[in-house]
Amino acid sequence: MARGKFIVLEGGEGSGKSVMMDKLKGVVPRGTVFTRDPGGVSIGEEIRNIVLGQDSRGIDAATELLLFMAARAQVIAELIAPALEEGKTVISDRFILSTIAYQVYGRQRIDYLPMVKNIFDAIARGCKPDLTILLDVTPEIGLQRVQLREQAANRFDEEDPAFHQRIREGYKQHLNDYGTSITIDANQPLEEVWTALLNAVQSGL
């Protein structure tokens, strides 16, 4: 059986990833597996609650990074790798580039980059994206959208614009580190972003 396709959506806060993931569920072939990182499986969701929750303010940068990598290891082992081996398409809301963008660039810990890459190589089980789609949004527009969300803000929503600008630069610096990538201007109205995203996903299937 041929290995399934692995597609990842990346982007900063307010880029519209969650909205796009919900829309994709209604148009992609039946049997497509959707997940999120961190999360996707029980242990990953527990870690997600820790790293995104307000109670984790002041968490050490290394601890934060390693928790994200631990959640990724679990979702790969439990969900992504088995699904790809069964020939299923997997679409994930975030993956390894988020850790590089947020925990390395956002936290200004470039010295952590070799460690991140080494850990990922150790846990990846061959699950590197076939296509990464970056929804590229400026911090100004992204944070304006965050303020309009109905759900409660997470810790990263509350970081200053400079943090989010570093995240954006981190994505741009490393977007091609893991396979084919497409960048979509997510400053556009979301319907225009959706049209571009759907075309990109269909090209990757």
C-alpha positions as CSV (number, residue, x, y, z in Angstrom):
1,M,0.0,0.0,0.0
2,A,1.3,3.4,-0.9
3,R,2.1,5.8,1.9
4,G,-0.5,8.5,2.5
5,K,0.0,12.2,1.9
6,F,0.9,14.4,4.9
7,I,-0.2,18.1,4.6
8,V,0.5,20.7,7.3
9,L,-1.0,24.1,7.8
10,E,1.3,26.6,9.6
11,G,0.9,30.3,10.5
12,G,1.0,32.8,13.3
13,E,-1.9,33.8,15.6
14,G,-4.9,35.0,13.7
15,S,-3.8,33.6,10.4
16,G,-7.1,31.7,10.1
17,K,-5.7,28.1,10.3
18,S,-8.5,26.8,12.5
19,V,-11.2,28.3,10.2
20,M,-9.5,26.8,7.2
21,M,-9.2,23.3,8.9
22,D,-13.0,23.3,9.6
23,K,-13.7,24.3,6.0
24,L,-11.4,21.6,4.6
25,K,-13.3,18.9,6.5
26,G,-16.2,19.4,4.3
27,V,-14.5,19.1,1.0
28,V,-11.6,16.6,1.2
29,P,-12.0,12.9,0.4
30,R,-13.6,10.7,3.1
31,G,-11.1,9.0,5.3
32,T,-8.8,12.0,5.5
33,V,-7.4,12.3,9.1
34,F,-7.4,15.7,10.7
35,T,-5.3,16.5,13.7
36,R,-3.6,19.3,15.5
37,D,-0.2,19.9,17.2
38,P,-0.1,19.9,20.1
39,G,-3.0,17.7,20.6
40,G,-4.8,15.2,18.4
41,V,-4.6,12.3,20.9
42,S,-5.4,12.2,24.6
43,I,-1.9,12.7,25.9
44,G,-1.3,15.4,23.4
45,E,-4.4,17.2,24.4
46,E,-3.4,17.1,28.1
47,I,0.0,18.6,27.2
48,R,-1.8,21.2,25.1
49,N,-3.9,22.3,28.1
50,I,-0.6,22.8,30.0
51,V,1.4,24.7,27.4
52,L,-1.4,27.0,26.2
53,G,-3.1,27.6,29.6
54,Q,-2.8,30.8,31.6
55,D,-1.5,28.8,34.6
56,S,1.8,28.2,32.7
57,R,2.8,31.8,32.6
58,G,6.5,32.0,33.5
59,I,7.2,28.5,32.2
60,D,10.9,28.0,31.4
61,A,11.6,28.3,27.6
62,A,13.3,24.8,27.6
63,T,10.4,23.2,29.4
64,E,7.9,24.8,27.0
65,L,9.9,23.5,24.0
66,L,10.3,20.0,25.3
67,L,6.6,19.8,26.1
68,F,5.7,20.7,22.6
69,M,8.1,18.1,21.3
70,A,6.7,15.5,23.7
71,A,3.2,16.1,22.4
72,R,4.4,15.8,18.8
73,A,6.1,12.5,19.6
74,Q,2.9,11.1,20.9
75,V,0.6,12.2,18.0
76,I,3.2,10.9,15.5
77,A,3.4,7.5,17.2
78,E,-0.3,7.1,18.0
79,L,-2.0,8.8,15.0
80,I,0.0,10.2,12.2
81,A,2.5,7.4,11.4
82,P,-0.2,4.6,11.5
83,A,-2.6,6.7,9.3
84,L,0.1,7.4,6.7
85,E,1.2,3.7,6.7
86,E,-2.5,2.8,6.0
87,G,-2.4,5.1,2.9
88,K,-4.6,7.8,4.5
89,T,-4.1,11.5,3.9
90,V,-3.3,13.4,7.1
91,I,-3.8,17.1,7.5
92,S,-2.4,18.7,10.6
93,D,-2.9,22.2,12.2
94,R,0.8,22.9,13.0
95,F,3.8,20.7,13.1
96,I,7.6,21.0,13.6
97,L,7.9,24.5,12.0
98,S,5.7,25.9,14.8
99,T,8.3,24.9,17.4
100,I,11.1,26.5,15.3
101,A,9.1,29.7,14.8
102,Y,7.6,30.0,18.3
103,Q,10.0,28.4,20.7
104,V,13.3,29.1,18.9
105,Y,12.6,32.4,17.1
106,G,9.8,33.8,19.3
107,R,11.6,33.0,22.5
108,Q,14.9,34.2,21.0
109,R,16.7,30.9,21.6
110,I,18.4,30.3,18.3
111,D,20.9,28.1,20.3
112,Y,18.0,25.6,20.7
113,L,17.6,25.1,16.9
114,P,20.1,22.1,16.6
115,M,18.4,20.4,19.6
116,V,14.9,20.8,18.0
117,K,16.0,19.4,14.7
118,N,17.8,16.4,16.4
119,I,14.8,15.6,18.6
120,F,12.5,15.8,15.6
121,D,14.7,13.5,13.6
122,A,14.6,11.0,16.5
123,I,10.8,11.0,16.9
124,A,9.6,11.6,13.3
125,R,9.2,8.0,12.2
126,G,9.5,9.2,8.6
127,C,6.5,11.6,9.1
128,K,7.9,14.7,7.3
129,P,5.3,16.8,5.5
130,D,4.7,16.3,1.8
131,L,3.4,19.8,1.7
132,T,3.5,22.7,4.2
133,I,1.1,25.6,3.6
134,L,2.1,28.8,5.4
135,L,-0.7,31.2,6.0
136,D,1.4,34.3,6.3
137,V,-0.2,37.1,8.3
138,T,1.3,40.3,9.7
139,P,1.2,40.6,13.5
140,E,-1.0,43.7,13.2
141,I,-3.7,42.0,11.3
142,G,-3.4,38.6,13.1
143,L,-3.6,40.2,16.6
144,Q,-6.7,42.2,15.5
145,R,-8.4,39.0,14.5
146,V,-7.4,37.3,17.8
147,Q,-9.2,40.1,19.7
148,L,-12.4,39.3,17.8
149,R,-12.3,35.6,18.6
150,E,-15.1,34.2,20.8
151,Q,-12.8,31.7,22.6
152,A,-10.5,32.7,25.4
153,A,-7.0,33.9,24.5
154,N,-4.1,31.6,25.1
155,R,-0.7,32.6,26.4
156,F,0.8,33.2,23.0
157,D,-2.1,35.6,22.0
158,E,-0.9,37.8,24.8
159,E,2.7,38.2,23.7
160,D,3.8,41.5,22.3
161,P,3.9,42.3,18.5
162,A,7.7,41.9,18.4
163,F,7.3,38.3,19.5
164,H,4.9,37.6,16.7
165,Q,7.1,39.3,14.2
166,R,10.0,37.0,15.2
167,I,7.6,34.1,14.7
168,R,6.9,35.3,11.2
169,E,10.6,35.6,10.4
170,G,11.2,32.1,11.8
171,Y,8.7,30.6,9.5
172,K,10.2,32.4,6.5
173,Q,13.7,31.4,7.4
174,H,12.9,27.6,7.7
175,L,9.8,27.1,5.5
176,N,11.7,24.9,3.1
177,D,13.5,22.8,5.7
178,Y,10.9,20.1,5.6
179,G,9.7,19.4,2.0
180,T,7.6,21.4,-0.4
181,S,6.0,24.6,0.8
182,I,3.4,27.1,-0.4
183,T,2.9,30.6,1.1
184,I,-0.5,32.2,1.1
185,D,-1.1,35.8,1.9
186,A,-3.4,35.5,4.9
187,N,-3.8,39.3,5.2
188,Q,-6.5,38.9,2.5
189,P,-10.1,38.4,3.4
190,L,-10.6,34.8,4.6
191,E,-12.7,33.8,1.6
192,E,-9.8,34.7,-0.7
193,V,-7.4,32.8,1.6
194,W,-9.8,29.8,1.4
195,T,-9.8,29.7,-2.4
196,A,-6.0,29.8,-2.4
197,L,-5.7,27.2,0.3
198,L,-8.1,24.8,-1.4
199,N,-6.1,25.0,-4.6
200,A,-2.9,24.3,-2.6
201,V,-4.4,21.3,-0.8
202,Q,-5.8,19.8,-4.0
203,S,-2.4,20.2,-5.6
204,G,-0.9,18.2,-2.8
205,L,-3.3,15.3,-2.8
